[in-house]
Amino acid sequence: MKKKKSHPILIRLLSLVLVLAIMLALTVMLVPFQFHDEEAGYTDYGNWMAETLSGDVRIVDVAMPGSHESLSYEIDFLSEVDAASAAAPLDQVFLKGLAVRQSKTQELTVKEQLASGVRYLDLQVSYDEAEKKWYGVHNFKSVLLSQALLQVNDFLLSHPGEVVILAFRCCYDSREADGLAGTKGAEELYELLEDSGLTYFMEEDVDLASVTYGELTDAGSHSAALVLMEETGDAADLLPYEDSVYSDAYDTDSGEAVFSGLNDTAKQMMNSVSAQTMLRVQQDVLTMPSSVLGVIRSLSTWSLLRRADAFNEAWLSAYETTSVGTELDWLAAMPIVLMDNAGVGDNAEQLMELIIEYDQTLE
């Protein structure tokens, strides 16, 4: 009987392929580095509202930059998974490098975001029972909410004439049966606003349908904060989130799909009388679809921050070539431009100049 020949070269090649596949899998799962331009910095636009806006313009018509998941900037590989907000907590643990890269959406702190011109903060917060503290979260715990609110207060104290919108989009609380903040959580969040000093800048019974920039800021002489929450309780200086914000999310990693969605949403908003009385937010963000193909495609852009570097530039190009000045002008339909990696680099500076130019046309 003949001996079967072994194929050492083939075996070595297969072994090498297997090792490389394991290394790639471990890299995808474990490497948290964002691999984007962390040195881009930001340009100071801390006083752009006071220097730009007419006192008669309604605040809902003012174009302004917004930051998506504004409090996610402290997320890193050591961050603790927030079980209340994470869609799949175990995935966040076993695919932590990937999960971190797809959860951290901002590089700048709240203070830096506001200094760069951001005026709409998109907030997810969660209560930590062990620490008895509220955190900013996006799958993982990030900055303490109390610290972030102090940064907003400090900014408003030093920048008269600026208006900051704090939109508490999701408030998680594991003490509640449905996992969402109820009366107790809302009271604690309001106490944090009081402790930070922000209630000084909040007016009671604000009517978004009519309130102007001049009315909010006493003709630009002081600053203002608009705070939106699902649970407002008896607080007359809180606005109900659902009744105050009009926005569509597209849940796609395709830029073209987002731009198509923006056109469709613009049509709805321009034809809706009720939408004209609300804060109209355009979601200029790409997501990673929760599928195998979505994960694979995410490798080409690696992280949300790196993806945002390219997509923010693409948004500027798409707006200037297809939207500006048309009846579906995205800024006219949806003045709040919500972005990942907001305020960073040349793209942010171009966006601010575009927004200032647009706002100067408002009366």
N, C-alpha and C positions, 0 to 999 in steps of 0.2 A: 504494500500500500504506500502510495506516495504521500510524503509529508506536505501539508498545506504551507504555502509560503506566507510568511508574515510581511506586512507592509509598514516598516518602521517610519518611513517619511509621511505616509498618509496618517498614521496614528499620531505622529507629532503635530501635523497640521490640524487635525481634529482637536487635539488637546489644546493647541494654541488658540483655536477659535473658541473653544469652551472657556478658557481662561479669560480671553478678551470679552466674551459675552458676560461672564460673571463680573468682571471689572466694570463694564459699562452699566450693568444693572445696579451695582453698588454705588457707582457714581451718581446715577439718576436718583437713587433712594437717599443717599447720605450727604452729598455735597450741597451745602446751603449757599455757597457764594453766588452773588447776583450777576457778576460779570457784565457790568455796565459802566458808563462814564461817571464815576463817583466824584471826579474832580471838576465837574461842570460848573458848580456853584450857582448863585442866583443874583439877579439884579434887583436893587432896592426900588420897590414901588409902594412903599409904606403909606404914602399920602395921596395916592392917585385919585381916590374918590373926591377928596376935598379940593383937589386941583382941577377936576374934570367936570363934575356933575352940576347940572342946573338944579336949583332948589325945587322946581316945579315937577320934575320927572318922578313918576311913580316908581317905587322901589322894585316892583315886580317887572318893570320894563328895563331895568339897568342890566347891561351885560357885565358879567364878572366871571373870573376863574373860580372853579371849585375843585376840591381835592377829594378823590374817591377813597373811601376807607382811610380817612385823614389821620387816624391814630395808630396806624400799623407800622410806623417807622422804627419802633424799638424791637420788632420781631427778629429773632436770630435762632441759631440752632439750639440754644439753651432755653428758649422760651417754652413755657408750659402750655400744653394743649388745653384749650378752653372747651370742655365737653358740652357746655350749653349751646355754644354757637357753631361748633364744628359739625359739618354735615356727616362726616364719617370719622369719629375720633380715633379709631384704631389705625385707619389709613394714615392719619397725621403722625402717628407714632412710628409705624414700620416703613413709611416712605417719607421720613421727616425732611430730608434734604430737598426733595421735590416739593413737599407741602410748604416748606418755608419760602421757597422761591416763588410759589404761586399764591402766597398769602401776604407778603410784604409789598404794598403798593406805593408807599411813599418813602423818600429818602430824607426829606427835610422835616425838622421838628415843627410843631404848631407855630411857634414864634417865627421860624424862618419862612414857613408857608405864607403867613400873613404879611411878613415883610416883603415877600416876593410878589404880592398882589392878590393872593387867594382871599376870597371873602365868603365863600360857602364851604362849610366843613361838614362832610358826610360822616356820621358817627355811628359806630356799633359799640355798645358797652355791655359789660357782664359783671354780675355780682359774684365775688369770691367768698363763699361761706366761711372757709377756714381763716382767711385774713380779715373778713368783714370789711372789704374794700371793693370799690368799683374800678374796673379796668377797661381801657380801650381794647377791643379784640377784633381779630379776623382769623378765625380758626385757632389762633394762639393768643395768649395774653401779651399785651404790649405795654404801653405806658399807663401809669395810674391816672385815672380820670381827673382826680383833684389837681395833679401837676399840670395837666393839659389845660384845664380851665384857668389856672393861675396865669399861664402864658397868654391866654386870650385877654384876660383882665389887664395884664401889664401892657399889652399892645394897645388896647383901647385907651388906657390912661395916657399913653404917650403919643397917640395919633388922633387928635380931635378931628371930627368930620368924617371918620371912617365907620362903616356899618359892617358888622360880622354876623353871619347867619349860622347858627349851630343847629343842624338838623339831626336829631336823635332818631335815626331810621329804625334801629333795632335795639331794644333794651332787654337783655336776657337776665333771668333771675331763677335759679334752681330751687328757690324756696317756694315757688308757685307751681301748681299742678301742671300748667301748660308751658312752663319754662320761661314765660315772659313776665316782665315787670308789671305788677299790679299797683294798687294804691300805696302799699308800703314802700315799694321800690321807687315809685314816682316821688313820694315825699322825701326819700333819702337823696334822690338826684337833685331835687329842688334845694335841699339843704346844702349840697355841694356847690350849687350855683351861688347861694347866699354866702357861704364861707369864702368863696373865691373873690367875692366882690362884684360879680357880674350882674346881680339883680339891680345894681345902681344904674346900669345902662339899659335895662329892660323897661319898656313902657307898658302900661295896662291897656287892654281893649283896643289893640291895634287892628285896624281893618285893612288887610292886604289889598283889597279891591281899590282902595283910594289913597292910602298913605303915601306921602311923597318923601323923597330924600331930605328935603328941607325941613319937613315936619319932624322926622325922626331925629335929626341932628341939630335942631334949632338953628337953621340956616348955616349949617356947617361949623357951628361953634363948639359942639361936643359930639362924642361918639355914641353909637347905639349898638345893641345886640338884639337880634331876633332869635328866640329859642323855640324850636318845634319839638313836640313829643307826642307819642301816642296817648299817654295818660297825662292829662293836664290838671285833673282834680279841680280844686277851687282857685287855683292860681290864675289870676286875670292877666298876668304878664307872660303866660305861655300860650303858644299857638298850637292847635291840633295838627299833627303831621299830615294825616290822610287828607284833610280838607285844605291844606296849604301848599302841597307839592304835586305837580303834574309831571310825570316822567315815565319813559319806557326804557326797559333794559333789554338787550338783544342776545345775551348769552351765546357769544360766538367768538371764534378766533380768526374770523375773516374780516378784514378791513372793509372790503366791498359790501359785505352784508350789513355792517354797521352804518355805512353811508347810505345804503338803500333804506335801512330802517329809519335813519334820521329824516330822510325825505318823506317817508310815510307819516312819521310822527309830526313833522312840520305841517303837513296838510291837515291833520286832525286838530292841531293846536290853533292854527290860523283860522279854522272854521268853527271853533268852539268858543262861545261867549264866556262860559264858565272858566275855561282855561286862562283867559286873559286876566282873571282876577287872582291867579295863583302864581307861585314861584315855579317857573317852567325850566326844567333841568334836562339838558341833553347829555346822555350817557356816552361819553367818548372813551370807552374802555373796551379792551379785549379780554375775554375770559378763556380758560382752558376747559373745553367740554369734558365732562366726566365719562370718558370712554377710552378704550385702548388707543384708538387713532388720535384722540385728542392729546393724550399723554405723549405719543410719538411725535406729533406735530409740534408740541411745546418744546421739544429738544432743539429745534432750529432757532428758537428765540430765547430759550433757556429759562428766563425768569420774567415775571410781570414787569419789573423795573426796566429790564433791557428791551422788552417788547414795547413798553411805553415810549422809550427813546425814539424808536422808529415810527410808531403809530402817531405820536403827537405831531411829528413832522408831516406825516401823510394827511392828517386832519387839516392842517394849515393849507396844504396844497389843494386838497379837495374843496375846502371852503372858498378859497380865493378863485378857483377856476370854475366851480359849478354852482355855488350858492350865493355869494355876495351880490347884493343888488337885485336879486330875483324875487318873485313873489313868495318863494319858499326859502328866503334868507334864514339860515339856521339861527343866527343871533337874534333876529327879530322874533322868530317863532319860539326859540328856547334860549333865552339870554344867558343862562348859567351853564358854563362849559365845564363839565365834570371830567377830570383827567387823572390817570395814574401818573406818578412822578411829577406832580404839579409844581410849577415854579422853578424848575431846574433848567439851566442852560439857555442856549440861543432860541430854542423853540418857544420857551416861556416868555422870553423878551419880545419875540415877534407877536405872540398871542396878546400880550399886554398892549402893545402899540396898536394892534388891530382893534382891540376892545375899547381903548381910549378914543380912537378915531370914530368908532361907531357911536359911543356914548355921547360924544360931542354933537352928534346930529339930533339927539333927543331933546324934546322941549317939554 
